[in-house]
Amino acid sequence: MRLSAPRVEPVDLNQIDDEQREALAVFTGVARDVTKSEGTVLNIFRTLVHAPKAMTAFLAWGGYILSRRNSLAERERELVILRTGFNCGSGYEFTQHTRIGLDAGLSAAEIEAIKAGPDDPSWSEADRALLRATDDLTGDFHVSDESWAALSFLSQKQKMDLVMTVGQYTQVSMMLNSFGVQLDPGQELDPALDHRAR
């Protein structure tokens, strides 16, 4: 986490307008009265809904990245997302996707090794190549020729989806870090990502 408090406060679900209510209906299942829904709205979405049209567009693109239309296997996708979140210093992103990554087949040891990066000796060559390409993108905004060649096990579309996934989660991390989105109740920050001023 970069900030210890939000710069942009999450909305109070009891005080939202109709446009915000409509934008949040995807999470709550209730378009007219989200306060009576059983749905949980995460802090990221309670923050982004200050700009409801932008949030709706953001969800459409994010929906592609997190769907089966993204040709990366779920485990590969989460490996890349977690490394992106870590490289961007996004405690919120890393926390949310740790659970998703575990559900997608990453082990707790692998999630720990993501923080060490592609040089951790535990990685397979394929995982190392995915992590190295992610590091290229988050560090130089370009996959080097060497890293691109190491991705030869991926199809052209998978390589494109890798770049688009890192791009999406770099953007997400920038928003989370800059808006000061705080962890949701019950979550615990990885100490390696606690960048708040002490």
Order of alpha helices (4+ residues) and beta strands (2+ residues): alpha-alpha-alpha-alpha-alpha-alpha-alpha-alpha-alpha
